[in-house]
Amino acid sequence: MGSTSSAEREAARPAAAGRRGAVVAALMLSMALAALDATIVSTAVPQIVGDLGGFSVFSWLFSGYLLAVTVTLPLYGKLSDTFGRKPVLIAGSVLFLLGSLLCALAWNMGALIAFRIVQGLGGGALQGTVQTLAADLYPLKDRPKIQSKLSTVWAVSAVAGPGLGGVLAAYADWRWIFLINLPIGALALWLIVRHLHEPERETTPHARVDWAGALAVFACGGVLLTALVQGGVAWPWLSVPSLALFGAGLALVAVVVLVERRAAEPIIPGWVWRRRTIAAVNLALGALGLLMVAPSVFLPTYAQSVLGLAPVAAGFVLSVWTLSWPVSAALSQHVYRRIGFRNTAMLGIGTASLILFAFPFLPYPGQAWQPALLMLLLGAALGLFQLPLIVGVQSTVGWAERGTTTASVLFCRQTGQTIGAALFGAVANGVLAARLGGAGDLDSVTRALDSGSAPEATRRAIADAVHAVYLGAACAAALAFLVLLFLAPRKFPVLKD
């Protein structure tokens, strides 16, 4: 009897490992889709506008998708804790694929923007639930491996998105940007349905969803993020539309607080901010989202305008951090097992602050290897920072709170990126205006450089503007360091697996 039982267990192990491998493959495919669609449209804008029109509102092709992803993260996190990860991931995948199909069939710019928002509503489920499932599938000692894989997929997909979008738009048709999602997403969905089997867990007989809170969070996040995304672009910061949106957003913040206090099962429960560990990680990763804007948005402009590189070479200068980030993240377990999650993250973000601060001291105009080296080092530093915090904070909660915790962390990081884009865009334009006597912003000046009509003084002004942005990013990194130093506990209260 004993030997038979042992043999059965040995025979079952490869099957279980195979099922987990299939689920991990599905998670990686889902993560790739969510990352690709955040950037893949950017280089296809001329073809899309030429076909559909709507040049004045095309920026909503990006903003609409990212807003929908960001504001739905808290809702999907709570739903996955209430009903399980599998139904949420399946529903999100179906919604994402439906949005992709509708985008490919869009007949004008308004329809395409609306369908991009539908796509983003599904993308929020993909992004949050994939990270949560990764923690469910692996014990603490093995989580760095899966998280580093997901980090690699995200980084490579986000960097490859613009190039892939350009190739599809130039040699096929821009609609293939969305149609390509269908077979990949369908394969991921099939793997999830076929191979993901969650264990039965105790749930309340009549689990209630806080739909009022979800609507309030969605409205509040949508209004505030719209004000940040469009402010200084579609209208001036101190204009009536901008002030009205910020005023409405602050009023909706009060509504969210009132609704969530009265809800039996709130979408954003108070314990997310009352627990020191989770609150510290939320704020630190919000600062990470803020500082990431400097290299990801402004470095390609610097490489092309100041260094004189072609777009492909400029993309390489940025992409080198995707080489060191996942390697550093995978190796971070050897560090945090010795000195703890907090100290490892502080080591990473402290180093990142110094690297960002060093950027303005690069020689002018310099050579491409100099910023590339800094990006390689920055990726290694941020790998030591982000992954220990995500693994650590997920390990402080049980299954029933992991989805909400993970969603709050990702929500703060996404919000930080949105704030960073608005804040650093204003900083860059302000420096340019001061250097050029109040004429032009970063977009118009770089277009002039592309046409070959801008003088050397303009290139120096762009270098100064990007240097100011990097100094701001260094301050954001220092802020994250201080948050961890004074708010996070020295030792995370890790639960046993």
Residue, then its C-alpha position, 0 to 999 in steps of 0.5 A: m500500500g505504501s509503495t503504491s501510494s509513493a509510486e502514484r505520487e511520483a507519477a503525478r509530479p511530472a503532470a503537476a509540473g507540466r500543468r504549472g508550466a502550461v499556466v506559466a506559459a499562459l501568464m507570460l503570453s498574457m503579460a506580453l499582450a498587456a505590455l505590447d498594446a501599451t506601446i505598439v500603436s505609437t509608430a503606426v499613428p501616421q497610417i491610422v490617422g491617414d486612414l481614419g482621420g482624427f489627428s486632434v484626438f489621436s493621443w487618446l489611443f494611448s491615454g484611453y488604454l492606459l487610463a482603463v488599465t489603471v483605474t480597473l486594477p483595484l476592482y480586479g484585485k478585489l474580484s480575484d480575492t472574492f471569486g478566484r483568479k481564474p474567472v477574473l483572468i478568463a473574463g479579462s482575456v475575453l474582454f481584451l480579445l473582444g476589444s482587439l477585434l473591435c479595434a481592427l474593425a474600427w471605422n473612424m477615430g472615435a470608434l477606435i478610441a472607444f474600442r481601445i478603452v474596451q481593450g484596456l478594461g480587459g488589460g487591467a485584469l491581465q496585468g493584475t491577475v497575472q502578477t497575483l497568480a505568479a505568487d499563488l503558483y510558487p512558494l516564497k523561495d521560488r517566486p523570484k524566478i517567475q517574477s523575473k521571467l514576467s519582468t523580462v517579458w514585460a520589458v522586452s514587449a514594451v520596448a519591442g512594441p513600437g518597432l513591431g507596430g511600425v513594421l505591421a503598419a508599413y508592410a501589412d496594415w495597421r489593423w494587424i496590430f490588433l488582429i495579431n492579439l487574437p491567436i496569441g490571446a486565444l492560446a493563452l486563454w485555452l491554456i488557462v481554461r485547460h490547465l489552471h485548477e485553483p484549489e477550493r477555498e472557503t468563501t462567504p456564501h453571499a459574497r457581495v461586490d462593492w459596485a458603488g465603490a467600483l464606480a466611484v473609484f473608476a470615475c475618480g481615477g478617470v477624471l484625475l488621470t485625464a486631467l494629468v494626461q491632457g493638462g499642458v497638452a490639450w489645454p493649458w494647466l491653468s485653463v478652465p477645463s484643467l481646473a474643472l477636472f482637478g476640482a471634480g477629481l478632488a470632489l470624487v476623492a471625497v465620494v470614494v472615501l465616504v462610499e468605501r467607509r460604508a461598504a461591507e467589502p470595499i474595493i480599496p479596503g482601509w487596511v491597504w494603507r493602515r499596514r505599514t509594509i503595504a503602504a510603504v511599498n505602494l508609495a515606493l513603487g509609485a515613486l518608481g513609476l514616476l522616475m521611470v518616465a525620465p528614461s522611457v520617455f525622454l532618453p530616445t529624444y535625447a539620443q536622437s536630438v543631442l547625440g544624433l542617433a538614428p531611431v533604431a540606435a536611439g531605441f537600443v540606448l534605452s533597451v539595454w536596461t531590459l538586459s540588466w533588470p531581469v538578471s538583477a531581479a533574478l539574483s536579488q533573492h541571494v541578497y534579500r535572504r541575507i539582508g532582508f527585503r527592505n534593505t535590498a530595495m534601499l540598496g537598489i533605489g539608493t544606487a538608482s538615485l546616484i545613477l540618475f543624478a550622474f546623467p546631467f554630468l555626461p559630456y556634451p554632446g557625448q557618445a552613445w555608450q555613455p548613456a547606454l552604460l548608465m541605463l545598463l547600471l540603472g536596470a541592475a539597480l531597479g531590479l534590486f529594488q522592484l522585485p524584492l518589494i513585490v515578492g516581499v509584500q505579496s508574502t505578507v498576506g494570505w490568498a484572500e488578500r493577495g489580489t487586492t494587495t498586488a492590485s494596489v501596488l500596480f495601481c500606485r506604480q501606474t499612477g506614478q507613471t501618469i503623474g511623472a509624464a505630466l510633471f516631467g513634461a512640464v519641467a522639460n517644456g519650462v526649461l526649453a522656454a527659459r533657454l530659447g526665450g519662451a519659444g516652443d515646447l519639446d515636441s515642436v523643437t524635436r520636430a524642427l531638429d528632425s527637419g534639420s532646421a534647428p541651430e546648435a543652441t536648440r540641441r543644447a536646450i534639449a540637453d538641458a531640459v532632459h538633464a532637468v528631468y533626470l534630476g527630478a527622477a533622481c529626487a523621486a528615487a531619493l524619496a522612495f529611499l526615504v519612504l522605505l527608511f522611515l515607513a517600512p519595517r526593517k523585517f517584513p512580517v512574512l507569512k508561512d507558505 
